[in-house]
Structures are given as C-alpha cells and as structure tokens.
Amino acid sequence: MTNKVFFEKSLKLTKLTLYISGIQIKRSNNNRFVQKLFCYVFYFNFSFIYTDIIGECWWLLDAIVLGKNFLELSFSIPCILISVLGTVKAVFIFHHQDLLIKVVNKLRGIHPELDDEDIDEVQAKIVKDSVKLVNSVVSLMFYVCAPVTIAFPLVSIFKMISYYNQTGELKITFPYLVAYFFDPFTRERWPFVFLHHIWSTVIVAAYVFGSDTLFYALCTYIQMHFKILRHRFENMVKDSTEETRAQLVKNIVRHQELIELVNQVEILYSKSTLFNIVTSSVLICLSGFNITTLKDTSVIILFGTFLYMSLSQISLLCYFGDLLMNSSIQLTGGIYNSLWYETDQEIKKCILLIIIRTQKPCKLTAAKFADLNLSAFTTILSRSWSYFALLRTMYKE
C-alpha cells in the first residue's frame, strides 16, 4: 500500500460527510451533471436546515415577547448558534470549493512516498506520525459529534415514554423548540416533523465534522511538510557547491509552495473562524449554565454532550493552528543547524535571506483580528468563564 493511499484513507470519513453536505473535495472527472447534483444537495440541505433555524428564532422572539424566563431561552440559544455556525463553515467552503479541491490536490501531489530515495528514516517517521495524528483526530471528532447527534433525538423520545408511563397520556415533544405556521403536535404530523429535526441534526453534525476535520487534516499535512523541509534544510549542504545550490533551490521552491498553501487555507477558513471564536464563548457559557442550573437529568445529558463538543471543537481548532505556526517558525533553527558556514559567499547570502523570511511565521487568523493558536483558546476560556460567572450571579439575584 502506497503512502498516498494512507493520505486518501485519512480523509475518507471527512470526504463522506462533506459529500452528504453537498461539498466535493475531489473531482475525478469534469462531469457537469455530478457537479450540479452536489450543488442541488447543498442547496437542499441548506434550505432544509434553515426552516428549523428560522422556526427556532421565531420561537425565541415569541418567548421574549411573552416574557418567558431566561432558563427557557438559554435552552434554545445554543442550538441556534451551533446550527448557524455549522452553516457558516459550510457556506465558505462551498463558495471556495474550487480552491479547496486545488489545495487537496496539491497536498495529494506532494505527499511523500516512503519508497522514494529522497525519504530517509527521519522523514518517514514524520510522515507516519502525521497520518496517525489525522486518523486519531478524525476518530476523536467522530466520537465527539456522534453523541450530540444521537442525544438530542433520543432524549426527546425518552421524555415522551417517561411521561406516558407516569400519566398514561402521550405528550408529544421535539428535540428543538421550533415555532411552525401549523400545529405539529398531532399524531399525524409528529413523525414527519420529528424526522425533519433528526435530519437537521445530521446536517449540522456533517457541516461541523466535515469542515473541522478537513481543517485539522490540512494543518497537519502542511506542518508535516514544514517539518520535512526543516530536516532537508539541515542536510542541504552537499559535497559539491552545485549539489548544495540545487538542494537549496529545491527547498526554497517547496517553502514558497507551503506559504501559498497556508494563504489558501486562510481564505477557506478565515471568516468562519472569526464567527467560531465569537460564538464559542457564548456556547460554552450557556452550556455550562444549563448544566449547573437545571436539575433535569435529560438536560444535563444533552448539554453535557454539547459542552463536550464545543470545548473539543474550539480547542482542536486552536491547537492545529498553533501546530502549523510553530512548524513554520522552526525552519529557522533547521537552517541554522546546517553546515551553512562551509558554503560559498553567494549561498550564504541566499541563506541569510531565507532565515529572515522564515522568522515571519505562516499562520492562520480569524479574519486578521486574532491569530489562531493556543493563546486564543485561553482567551476564549477566560471569556466564557467571565460570562458564566456573570450569568450565575444575575440568576441567583
């Protein structure tokens, strides 16, 4: 099995969930019918889910007008935010789908083969570790998103069963608080509305899982190439000046390619990342508030899984952004550790210019407002705790 097969396998689940969303990351042919079909799937899913989002917003406005307490409102707001967040992520990826395919094709094309004569043991280990990391984080995100996707519909059914066992009456409930222009609480309409909620949940999970795991994979493989490039810079000085110059040029070209890849990923995720950072504090805060305030076991289960997903999602987002940034900075150390002092003056001048460039990190940002790294994650946690403490104080009073 070639190493490129491992690359494809690591993206298999991500590709599947993006296909469900109506987004392609690989085009094997120029079949316009298939492309249009994916567009129709995306627009159908988008329209499908926004019937629920608009209905939730409608319910929320009615609840505010009717003066319902904050606990009831806090149950609906996180569901609206995560749904909008998922669609925002998907929309930006769909809008830049051609760029996305270009990035994935580029990474696929430059992915190292372990039997290549240029690949030594150090580089082979870097490749294997990177593929393993992608597989691990995709599995982790699956076990993060799956409980949330399953919990919301099941808890609603368990509530109905529990109420029926206690009273002998069938009280219809739904996973989400949605206002409709018709009465959904009839036995004839309930199954269709309930299935509508379930598919909306699946779509949101697919949006979040697909876009986020794709981000993690892109960051991991780009930082893998930065690490390989550092190793090659360390060993760029050869027996002859011509060989050294050829290796140096090859490294410079690869560095420029990686810089361009980072810039393209920035275009794909920059704006949705800003929205993610802004909403994460609210999601974490309200989830924690519902868990600690409401005594209903079903609510604790629901928002426990929700809090777990929110924390995992934003922490991994910041972690992989930090991983990519640090790997680009470490190129400077690799160049310095080489035998640059044994080269001629022309190559030394070139190496100096490369060192100056590598000291500027390649990084991903939230629409240029903030860098995506672990410092951003600590800021989000700090802000979430502040909001949580304020809410608890206001609620007690």
N, C-alpha and C positions, 0 to 999 in steps of 0.2 A: 504494500500500500504506500503510495507516494505521499509526501508531506502536504501537497496541495489538496489531497483527499481529506486529510485531517483538518485543513482550513475550511473546506466545504462542510464537513460534518459538524464543526464547531458552530456554524451559522445555520444549521438545519432547522432547529426549533424557532429561531428568530425569523428565518425566512418564511416558515409556515404561518406564524402569527401575523406577519406583515401581509402575506397573501390573503389571509382572512380579512384583514383591514382594507385590502384593495391596493396594496403598495408592492411594487416589484423592486427587487434588488439585483435581479439578474435577468437579462434578456438573451435567450439563446438564438432568437431569430427576430426578424422585423415584421412579424405577423400583426397587422394593424387591428384585426378582429380581437386578438388576445389582449392587446393594449387597451382597446375600447372597453372590453369586458371588465378588466381590472378597474378602469375609471368608473364604470357603472356600479361595480361592487362598492367602491369607496364612497360614491355619492349616495348610494342606497343606505349604507351603514351610517354615514354622517347624518342623513335626514332622519333615519330611524331613531338614532340615539337622541337627537335634538328635540324630538317630540316629547321625550321624557324630561330632558333638561328644561325645556320651556314650561312644561307642566309642573316641575318642581319649583321653578322660580315663581310661577303663578300661585302655587300653594303657599310659598313663603311670603309673598306680598299680602295674600289674604290673611295669613296668620298674624302678620304685623298689624294689619288694619283691625283685625278682631281682638288684638291685644293679648295674644297667647304668650305664655311665659317663655323666658329665654331657653329653658331646657328643651322645649319642643322645637324651637328654632335651631338650636345647636345640633339637633339630630339631623336636620336636613342640609345645613350649610356644607359640611364636609363632603357629602355625596355630590352636591352640585359642583364644588370646587374640583374634586378629583375627576369628574366627568369632563369638565371644561378643560382641565389640564391635559387629559389624555387626547382630546380632540385637537388642542393647540399643537401638541407634539406631532400628531399625525398629519395635520394640515401643512406644517412647514416641510416635513419630509416629502409629502406628496407633491407639494409645489416645486420642490427641487429634486424630483425623482431622477431626472437625467444626470444631475450632478452626483447623486447618491450612487447610481449604477457606475458612473465613471470612477468614483473613489473605491468602491468594492472591486471593480475590475483591475484597478491599478494595484491594490494590495494583493489581489489574487496573482497578478502577473509577476510581482517582485518577491512573492513568498518563497523563501529558500527551500531548496531540495536537499535533504540530508546526504544524498549521494553525490552532491556537487563537490568538485575538487577544491573549491574555494571555502568550503564549510569545514571548520575544524571542530574539535570537541567542545570548546567554549561556546561557539556559535550554535552548535547543535543543541546544547543544553538550554541556551536562551530561547530557541525556537520551541523546544518541547515544553519548557516551563510556561511559555506564553499561551500555547494551545491548551495546556492543562488549566491555566487560570481562566481562560474564556469558557471552557466547558464547566468549570466549577461555579462561576458567577451566573451563567445561564441556568444551571440547575438550582442555584440558590434563589434566583428571581422567580423561577417556576414555583418553588415551594413557598415563596412569599405571596405571589399573586393568586395561586390556586385556592388557598384557604379563604381569602376575601371573596373570590368569585363564588365559592360554594356556600360560604357562611350566610350571606345576605338572603338568598332564596330559601335556604333550609330553615333558618331561624323563623322566617315568616310562616312556614308550614308548621313548624313545631308549636308556634303560638296558637295557631288555629286548632291543632289537635289538643293541646293542653286546655284551651278554653272550652272545647267541646266535651272533654272528659269531666270537667268541673261543673258545667252548667247544662249540658245536653243540647246546647244551641250551637249552630255553626256561624261563627263570626268571621267574615271574610277580611283578610288583611293582605297587604302587599309589601314587598321588600322596601319600597321607597314611597315617600309622601308626595304624590303627584295629583294635581287637580286636572280633571278632564271636563270636556263640554258635555259629557254624558255620564250616566251613573254606572261606574264599573263594578259596584258591589252587588251584582246579581249573579246567580249561579251560572247563567248562560254566558255572561261576558267575562267572568272571573278568569277562566283558563286562558283566554286569549290575551287579556291584559297581563296576567302573571307571566306567560311565555314572552311577552313583549319586554317585561322587566328583566327576565333572565337573559335574553339576547342582548339587551342594552348593557348588562353587566359584563357579558362575554366580550363585547366590542370594546368597552373601556379597558378591560384587562388586556386585550390584544394590543390596543393602542399603547398602553403604558409598557407592557412587557416587550413588545416588538421594538419600539423606539429606544427604550433604555438599554436592552441587551445589545442592540446594534451599536449604540454609543460606547458601551463597555468594550465590545469587540474591536471597534475602530481604534479606540485609545490604546488598547492592549497591543494590537499588532503594529501600530505606529511606534509606540515606545519600544517594542521588540526590535524594530529596525534601527532606532536610535542607539540601543544597547549594542547591536551588532556593528553599527557604524563606529561606535566608540572603540570597540575591540579592533576594528580594522585601522582606525587612526593610530592606535597604539603600536600596530605592527606594519605601518605603511612604509617605513624605511627599509629598502631592499639593498641588495649587493651593488647594484648599479644605479646611477643617477636617473637613467631613462626609466627603469622599473619603478623607482620611487616616484618620479613625476607622473607616470601613468596611473599608479595606485592613488596618488593624491587627487588627480583629476577625477578619477572614478568615485572617490569619496565625496568630493565637492558636488558632483552631479547628483549623487544619492541624497546628500544633505539638502540640496535645493528641492528635490522631489518630495522629501519629507516635510519641508517647510510649506510647500504648496498643498500637501495633503492636510496638514493642520489647518491651514487657512480655509480649505474647502469644508472640513468638518465644522469649523467655526460658523460658516454660512448656514450649514444644515441645522445647527443646534443653538446658535447664539440667542435668538429671540425667545424660543421656547424655554431655554434655560433660565432666562430672566423671569419669565412668568412662573416657572417652577420654584425658584428661590423665593419669590414674593409670596406665593401661596403656601409653601411648605411650613412656614412658621404658624400660619393660621390652622392648617390641617393638623399639625402635631398638637397645638394648643387645645383645639376643640375636641380632638380625640381623647386626650388626657383628661380634659374637663368632664366629658361624658362618662368616662370610666370611673373617675373618683367621686362623681356626684350622684349619678343614677344608681339605684340599688338593684335594678332588673338584671338578672343573670344573662339574659339574651343580649341585652345592650352591651354589657361588659365583654361578652364574646365577640360581638360584631365590631365594636370599636377597638378592642384589643388587637384583633387581626388588622384592622385599619391602621392603628398606630404602628404596628409592626411593619406594615408595608410602607407607610410614609417615611419612617426612620431609615429603613433599609434602602429605599429608593434614593433619597437625597444624600445619604452617607456614601453610597456607592458612586453616585454621580460626582461628588466632590473628590472622592478617593482616586478615581480613574483620571480625572482632570489633573490632580496633583501628581499622579504617577507619570503622566505624559510630560508635564512641565519639568519635573526633576530629571527625567531621562534625557531631555534636550540640553539641559544645563550641564550634565555630566560629560558631554562631549569635550568640554574644555579640559577636564582632567585627563581624558584619554589622549588628547593631542600633546599635552604637556609631558605625559609619561612615555611618549615615543622617543626615539633616538634622533630628534629633530636637530640636535646640535652637531650631528655628523653629516648634515646635508649642506649643499652649497648655498650661497647668499640669496639667489633667486628663489629657491624653495623656502628658505627661512622667512623671507618677506611675505610670501604667499601664506605660510603657516601663521604668521602674525595676524594677517587679515582674517583668517579663519577663526582664530582664537577670539578676536574682537567680536565677530558675528555670533559665535556660539555662546558668548556671555549674555546675549539677549535671549531669554527663554521663549520657546514656542509654547504658547498657552491658549487655552480656551476661556472665553469670558461669557458673562451674562450681558450680552449686547453692549460690551465695553464698560458697563457700570461696575462690574466686580469680576475678579479672577476666579476661576473655578478650581479651588484647592481646599485643603483641609481647614484652612483658616476661615473660609466661607462657611464650612459646616459648623464650626464652633460658634460663629456669629449667629447662624440660624437657630442653633440650640439655645443660645443665650436669649435671643429674642422670643423664642417660643416659651421659655420658662418665665420671662417677664410678663407676657400676655396671660399665661396660665395663672400666675400668682395674682395678677390684677383681676381676672375673672372670678377666681375663688373668693377674693376679698369682697368684690361687689356682690356676689351671690350670697355670701354669709350675712352681709348687711341688709 
